[in-house]
Amino acid sequence: MLKGNVIVGQSGGPTSVINSSLVGVFKASKDNGAGTVYGMLHGIEGLLKRQYVDLSEHIRSELEVELLKRTPSSFLGSCRFKLPEPDENTQIYEQLFNILTELDIKHFFYIGGNDSMDTIKKLSYYGKETGRDITFIGVPKTIDNDLAITDHTPGYGSAAKYIASVMKEIIRDSKIYDLDSVTIVEIMGRNAGWLTAASALSKGEDCVGPDLIYLPEIPFDYNEFISKIERKKKERKSVVIAVSEGIRTKDGLYVCENDKPGYGDSFGHNILGGTALKLADFVGSELGVKARGIELSTLQRCASHIVSRTDITEAYMAGADAVKLAMKGESGKMIIFDRISNDPYLISTAGYDVNMIANKEKLVPKEWIIDDGTYISNDFAVYAAPLIIGELPPFMVEGLPRHLYIDDAAIKS
């Protein structure tokens, strides 16, 4: 049984299933004897400001549990806050640990991606060095699917399902007119092209799929890009291309940067966007054809109306199994997925040293990128196809999905 209280937070960019992991932590904690299960508002940054809630006051029934599973974005709010190294600023760590002590926190869970695992790494290290009796467990989350060691991450399957579905619709729409056209679809992905690769899942007996796919793993060349389009246009009038927002030229400059550095967040990540529009202008001027840029943007991570049942189930599992890990006294670990088989699709979970995960990126294997870096092989489809299977429709009220949220007035009271 769990002793003491629990606190859980959400960090980084949200997904359509991140709240399923939150429910997993909450339910497993309550079912195993935890006292109060607190939720930190806006992650570690909010906790430093003493912003937190008792989750039992906001998840009050089994109906609300199911409603929260189907609610996109981060129920508790999020942040992009980089903790300093423990030996650089002990004051901020003492501030955090004093708050945790006041709340009688014995188990700390953080749901997030690479930067969030960096937070777990630092907190677990400082806690161990200073003799604190608190377990720190990371719960994986990212649509980017770029966390090391784990087979895949919760959030990716639903984003991939959305991307593949939208690509089918865009491709269908692109063929309605008897004229030359190029449609460029921009998909999230800074350094890893897992999301853009998912556009290939649209290919099937009723859809040809995208004509070209450009991932950030391969340097982008403008001249080769135009040449490829010209060759494709000899086969069909309408060409549809999927590009990662983070594609870069061989000199390392993002296509969307317009020859100047962009803005960055606290982790030093450039804020990307506009790749498809820039390339559409380039294609239009070079080839004299109708060219359109489409940016899927945040829709990729919040489209819970087309969530993958596999994904939402595994997200819950990751949260619940993180609690089981803490019950064993483990700390400084992240839940990972191990794939047992593709057909039938089977996985297991385990705890893995977060030091081997934080600040590392898992890229699309180079051997999966084919056709001179402009398409993805069937090996990717074998890997990704099971992750998008199944649906879990939202609860509909008056024709629209109903979501669970924390009322600001309730927090203040």
C-alpha positions in Angstrom: 0.0 0.0 0.0 1.1 3.6 -0.6 2.1 5.6 2.4 1.6 9.3 2.7 0.3 11.6 0.0 0.9 11.7 -3.8 1.4 14.6 -6.2 1.2 14.5 -10.0 1.9 17.0 -12.6 1.7 17.5 -16.4 4.4 19.2 -18.4 5.4 20.2 -21.9 3.1 20.0 -24.9 -0.2 18.1 -24.3 -1.7 15.2 -26.1 -5.2 14.0 -26.6 -4.6 11.1 -24.1 -2.4 12.8 -21.5 -5.3 13.0 -19.1 -5.8 9.2 -19.3 -2.4 8.9 -17.8 -3.4 11.3 -15.1 -6.5 9.2 -14.4 -4.2 6.1 -14.2 -2.1 7.7 -11.5 -5.1 9.0 -9.6 -7.1 5.8 -9.6 -4.2 3.5 -8.9 -3.0 5.8 -6.0 -6.5 5.9 -4.4 -7.0 2.2 -4.9 -3.8 1.4 -3.2 -4.3 3.5 0.0 -2.8 6.9 -0.8 -3.9 9.7 1.3 -4.5 12.9 -0.7 -3.6 12.9 -4.4 -2.6 16.4 -5.3 -2.4 17.8 -8.8 0.2 20.5 -9.4 -1.2 23.3 -11.6 1.1 24.2 -14.5 3.7 21.6 -13.6 6.8 22.2 -11.5 6.6 25.9 -12.2 3.2 26.1 -10.6 4.3 24.0 -7.6 7.0 26.5 -6.9 4.2 29.1 -6.6 2.3 26.7 -4.4 -0.4 26.1 -7.0 -2.0 22.7 -6.5 -5.4 21.1 -6.0 -6.8 18.0 -4.3 -7.8 15.9 -7.3 -10.6 14.2 -5.3 -12.4 17.5 -5.4 -12.3 17.6 -9.2 -12.6 14.0 -10.1 -15.7 13.0 -8.1 -17.2 10.0 -9.8 -16.6 7.2 -12.2 -18.4 9.2 -14.8 -15.9 12.0 -14.4 -13.1 9.5 -14.6 -14.4 8.4 -18.0 -15.0 12.0 -19.0 -11.5 13.0 -18.1 -10.0 10.1 -20.1 -11.7 11.6 -23.2 -10.7 15.2 -22.4 -7.8 16.6 -24.5 -5.0 18.9 -23.4 -3.6 19.0 -19.9 -6.3 19.0 -17.2 -3.8 20.4 -14.7 -2.2 22.9 -17.0 1.4 22.7 -18.2 4.7 24.5 -18.3 8.1 24.5 -20.0 10.3 25.2 -17.0 13.9 24.1 -16.9 15.3 23.3 -13.5 18.9 24.3 -13.0 21.5 21.6 -12.2 21.3 20.7 -8.5 24.8 22.0 -7.8 24.1 25.3 -9.4 21.0 26.4 -7.4 20.2 24.4 -4.3 17.8 27.1 -3.1 15.2 26.2 -5.7 15.4 22.5 -4.8 15.1 23.2 -1.1 12.1 25.4 -1.9 10.5 22.5 -3.8 11.3 19.9 -1.2 10.0 22.0 1.6 6.7 22.3 -0.2 6.6 18.5 -0.7 7.4 17.9 3.0 4.6 20.3 4.1 2.2 18.3 1.9 3.5 15.0 3.3 4.3 13.9 -0.3 5.9 10.5 -0.5 5.4 9.8 -4.2 5.9 12.3 -7.1 4.7 11.6 -10.6 5.5 13.8 -13.7 3.7 13.2 -17.0 5.7 14.5 -19.9 8.4 14.1 -22.6 12.1 14.6 -22.8 12.3 17.8 -20.8 10.0 16.4 -18.1 12.2 13.4 -17.7 15.1 15.8 -17.2 13.1 17.2 -14.3 12.6 13.7 -12.8 16.3 13.0 -13.2 17.3 16.1 -11.3 14.7 15.8 -8.5 15.4 12.1 -7.9 19.1 12.8 -7.8 18.7 15.7 -5.3 16.3 13.8 -3.2 18.7 10.8 -2.9 21.7 13.1 -2.2 19.9 14.9 0.6 18.2 11.8 2.1 14.6 12.6 1.2 12.1 9.8 1.5 10.2 10.5 -1.8 10.0 8.4 -4.9 10.1 10.2 -8.3 8.6 8.5 -11.3 8.3 9.7 -14.9 5.2 8.8 -16.9 6.0 9.1 -20.7 4.0 11.5 -22.9 4.7 13.0 -26.3 3.2 13.0 -29.7 6.7 13.3 -31.1 7.5 9.7 -30.1 11.1 10.6 -29.6 11.7 9.3 -26.0 14.6 6.9 -25.9 14.4 3.2 -24.8 10.6 2.9 -24.9 9.0 1.3 -28.0 6.7 4.2 -28.4 5.0 6.9 -26.3 1.4 7.6 -25.2 0.0 10.4 -27.3 1.8 9.3 -30.5 -0.8 6.8 -31.7 -3.7 9.2 -31.6 -1.7 12.0 -33.3 -0.6 9.5 -36.0 -4.3 8.4 -36.4 -5.3 12.0 -36.8 -2.5 12.8 -39.3 -3.2 9.7 -41.5 -7.0 10.5 -41.5 -6.5 14.1 -42.4 -4.0 13.2 -45.1 -6.6 10.9 -46.7 -9.1 13.8 -46.7 -6.6 16.3 -48.1 -5.6 14.0 -50.8 -9.2 13.3 -51.8 -9.9 17.1 -51.8 -6.8 17.8 -53.9 -8.1 15.8 -56.9 -11.4 17.6 -57.4 -10.1 20.1 -60.0 -8.6 19.2 -63.4 -5.6 21.5 -62.9 -2.0 21.3 -61.8 -1.6 21.8 -58.1 0.9 21.1 -55.3 -0.3 20.8 -51.7 2.2 20.9 -48.9 1.1 19.7 -45.4 3.2 20.7 -42.4 3.4 18.2 -39.6 4.9 18.7 -36.1 8.4 17.3 -35.5 11.5 19.3 -34.7 14.3 16.7 -34.9 12.4 13.4 -35.2 10.0 12.7 -38.1 7.7 10.1 -36.5 4.6 12.2 -36.9 5.4 13.1 -40.5 6.1 9.4 -41.2 2.5 8.7 -40.0 1.2 10.4 -43.2 2.2 7.2 -45.0 -0.4 5.3 -43.1 -3.0 7.1 -45.3 -1.9 4.9 -48.2 -4.3 2.1 -49.0 -6.7 0.6 -51.5 -8.8 3.9 -51.5 -5.9 6.3 -51.2 -2.5 6.7 -52.9 -1.0 8.4 -49.9 1.3 11.4 -50.0 3.6 11.6 -53.1 6.6 12.8 -51.1 7.5 12.8 -47.4 10.3 14.9 -45.9 11.6 14.2 -42.4 14.1 16.2 -40.4 16.5 13.2 -40.2 17.5 13.9 -43.8 19.0 17.3 -44.9 16.6 19.2 -47.2 17.7 20.4 -50.6 15.6 23.0 -52.5 16.8 22.0 -56.0 16.2 18.3 -55.4 12.8 19.2 -53.9 11.7 21.0 -57.1 13.1 18.2 -59.3 11.1 15.5 -57.4 7.9 17.5 -57.8 8.5 17.9 -61.5 9.0 14.2 -61.9 5.8 13.4 -59.8 3.8 15.9 -61.9 4.6 13.8 -65.0 2.5 11.1 -63.3 -0.3 13.1 -61.9 -1.6 16.7 -61.9 -2.1 16.9 -58.2 0.9 16.4 -55.9 0.5 16.2 -52.1 3.6 16.4 -49.9 4.1 15.9 -46.2 6.9 17.8 -44.5 8.1 18.0 -40.9 8.1 21.5 -39.5 11.8 20.9 -38.5 13.3 20.1 -41.9 16.7 21.8 -42.3 19.2 22.3 -45.0 22.6 20.7 -44.8 24.0 23.8 -43.1 21.5 23.3 -40.2 19.2 26.2 -41.0 15.5 25.4 -40.5 13.5 26.0 -43.7 11.0 28.1 -41.8 13.6 30.4 -40.3 14.0 32.6 -43.4 17.8 32.8 -42.9 17.6 34.1 -39.4 17.4 32.5 -36.0 14.0 32.0 -34.4 12.7 32.5 -30.9 13.4 29.8 -28.3 11.8 28.5 -25.1 13.5 28.0 -21.7 15.0 24.7 -23.0 16.6 26.4 -26.0 14.2 25.0 -28.5 13.4 27.2 -31.5 9.7 28.0 -32.0 9.0 26.5 -35.4 6.2 27.1 -37.9 5.5 28.3 -41.4 7.5 25.6 -43.3 4.6 24.6 -45.6 3.7 28.2 -46.4 7.3 29.1 -47.3 7.7 26.0 -49.5 4.3 26.6 -51.2 5.5 30.1 -52.1 8.7 28.7 -53.4 7.0 26.0 -55.5 4.5 28.5 -56.9 7.2 30.9 -58.0 9.5 28.1 -59.4 6.9 26.0 -61.3 4.1 28.5 -61.9 1.4 26.2 -60.5 -1.2 26.5 -57.8 0.5 25.7 -54.5 -1.1 25.6 -51.1 0.5 25.2 -47.7 -1.5 23.6 -44.8 -0.3 23.7 -41.2 -2.0 21.1 -39.0 -0.5 22.8 -35.9 -2.0 22.0 -32.5 -4.8 20.0 -34.0 -2.4 17.1 -34.1 -2.2 17.0 -30.3 -5.8 17.9 -29.3 -8.0 16.0 -31.7 -9.6 13.8 -29.1 -12.6 13.1 -31.3 -10.5 10.7 -33.3 -8.4 9.2 -30.5 -6.9 5.8 -30.8 -8.4 3.3 -28.3 -5.0 1.5 -28.1 -3.3 4.8 -27.3 -5.8 5.9 -24.6 -5.7 2.4 -23.0 -1.9 2.4 -22.9 -1.8 6.0 -21.6 -3.9 4.9 -18.6 -1.7 1.8 -18.2 1.4 4.0 -18.1 0.0 6.1 -15.2 -1.3 3.1 -13.2 2.0 1.1 -13.7 4.0 4.1 -12.5 2.1 3.9 -9.2 3.0 0.1 -9.0 6.6 1.0 -9.6 6.5 3.6 -6.7 4.9 1.0 -4.4 8.0 -1.1 -4.9 10.2 1.8 -3.7 11.6 2.5 -7.1 12.7 6.1 -7.9 14.4 7.9 -10.8 12.6 5.6 -13.3 10.3 6.1 -16.2 7.7 3.7 -17.4 8.6 2.2 -20.8 6.8 0.0 -23.3 8.4 -3.2 -24.5 6.9 -4.7 -27.7 6.4 -8.4 -27.5 4.9 -8.9 -30.9 3.3 -7.1 -33.8 0.7 -9.7 -34.7 -1.0 -10.1 -32.4 0.1 -6.7 -31.0 1.3 -7.2 -27.5 3.3 -5.0 -25.1 4.5 -5.0 -21.5 5.7 -2.2 -19.3 8.8 -1.8 -17.1 10.6 0.9 -15.1 13.8 2.2 -16.7 16.6 4.4 -15.4 15.6 8.0 -16.3 19.3 8.9 -16.6 19.4 6.8 -19.8 16.3 8.6 -21.2 16.5 12.2 -20.3 18.0 14.6 -22.9 18.3 11.8 -25.5 16.2 11.6 -28.7 15.0 8.6 -30.6 14.9 9.3 -34.3 13.3 7.5 -37.2 15.7 4.7 -38.2 17.6 5.8 -41.3 17.0 2.4 -42.9 13.2 3.2 -42.8 13.7 6.3 -44.9 13.8 5.4 -48.6 13.6 6.9 -52.1 16.5 9.3 -51.6 15.0 10.5 -48.3 11.6 11.3 -49.7 9.5 8.4 -48.4 9.1 5.9 -45.6 9.3 2.1 -45.9 6.8 -0.6 -45.0 8.8 -1.4 -41.9 7.4 1.8 -40.4 3.8 0.8 -41.2 4.3 -2.5 -39.5 5.6 -0.6 -36.4 3.0 2.1 -36.4 -0.2 0.5 -37.6 -1.1 -1.2 -34.3 -0.9 2.1 -32.4 -3.8 3.7 -34.3 -6.3 0.8 -33.9 -9.6 1.3 -32.3 -11.8 4.2 -31.4 -13.1 5.7 -28.1 -15.7 8.3 -29.0 -16.2 11.3 -26.7 -19.4 11.8 -24.7 -21.6 13.9 -26.9 -23.9 16.6 -25.5 -26.1 18.6 -27.8 -24.0 17.4 -30.7 -20.6 18.4 -29.3 -18.0 16.6 -27.2 -18.2 17.2 -23.4 -14.9 17.8 -21.5 -13.9 17.9 -17.9 -12.1 21.0 -16.7 -11.0 22.7 -13.5 -13.0 25.9 -12.7 -10.8 28.8 -11.8 -13.3 30.0 -9.2 -13.2 26.6 -7.5 -9.4 26.8 -7.3 -9.5 30.3 -5.7 -12.1 29.2 -3.1 
